[in-house]
Amino acid sequence: MLFLFYIILTLIFALACEIPLIVTEVIGIVKDTSTFSVPFAIRVVGTLVQTAFFVVISMFFKFHVELVLSNSSTLDNL
């Protein structure tokens, strides 16, 4: 469960570093000071994949926390 927590922390850090860059580039594209580029598109797709992974891992972590709090295991669900 600690490993899941570290994954969530890593994803939060990665998203916190990427989102300001994307926002800055979007503002530049809207103001016509920069153009749409392939690295920008790759960064946006990567951020979307990381966000989806963050949601899935968070739900998985929540499930395991509920198991620990109820003092049960995954085998009890079967």
C-alpha positions in Angstrom: 0.0 0.0 0.0 2.9 2.3 0.6 4.1 1.7 -3.0 0.7 2.9 -4.2 1.0 6.0 -2.0 4.4 6.8 -3.6 3.0 6.3 -7.1 0.3 8.9 -6.2 2.9 11.3 -4.9 5.0 10.9 -8.0 2.0 11.5 -10.3 1.0 14.6 -8.3 4.6 16.0 -8.6 4.8 15.2 -12.3 1.4 16.8 -13.0 2.3 19.8 -10.9 5.4 20.3 -13.1 3.7 19.8 -16.4 0.4 21.7 -16.1 2.0 25.2 -15.8 4.1 24.5 -18.9 1.0 23.5 -20.8 -1.0 26.5 -19.6 1.9 28.8 -20.6 2.0 27.3 -24.1 -1.8 27.5 -24.5 -1.7 31.2 -23.5 1.1 31.7 -26.1 -0.9 29.9 -28.8 -4.1 31.9 -28.0 -2.2 35.2 -28.1 -0.4 34.2 -31.3 3.1 34.5 -29.9 3.8 30.8 -30.5 2.6 28.1 -32.8 1.1 24.7 -32.2 4.0 22.1 -32.3 4.4 18.4 -32.1 6.3 18.5 -28.7 3.3 20.4 -27.3 0.9 17.8 -28.6 3.0 15.0 -27.1 3.1 16.8 -23.8 -0.7 17.2 -23.7 -1.3 13.6 -24.6 1.3 12.5 -21.9 -0.4 14.7 -19.3 -3.8 13.2 -20.2 -2.5 9.7 -19.8 -0.9 10.6 -16.5 -4.2 12.1 -15.3 -6.1 9.0 -16.3 -3.5 6.8 -14.5 -3.7 9.0 -11.5 -7.5 8.5 -11.3 -7.3 4.8 -11.7 -4.5 4.4 -9.1 -6.3 6.7 -6.7 -9.5 4.5 -6.9 -7.3 1.4 -6.4 -5.6 3.0 -3.4 -9.0 4.0 -1.9 -10.2 0.4 -2.3 -7.2 -0.9 -0.4 -7.5 1.7 2.3 -11.2 0.6 2.8 -10.0 -3.0 3.0 -7.4 -2.1 5.7 -9.9 0.0 7.7 -12.5 -2.8 7.6 -9.8 -5.4 8.5 -10.5 -7.6 5.5 -8.6 -8.9 2.5 -9.2 -9.1 -1.2 -10.0 -12.8 -0.7 -12.9 -11.9 1.5 -14.5 -10.2 -1.5 -14.7 -13.5 -3.4 
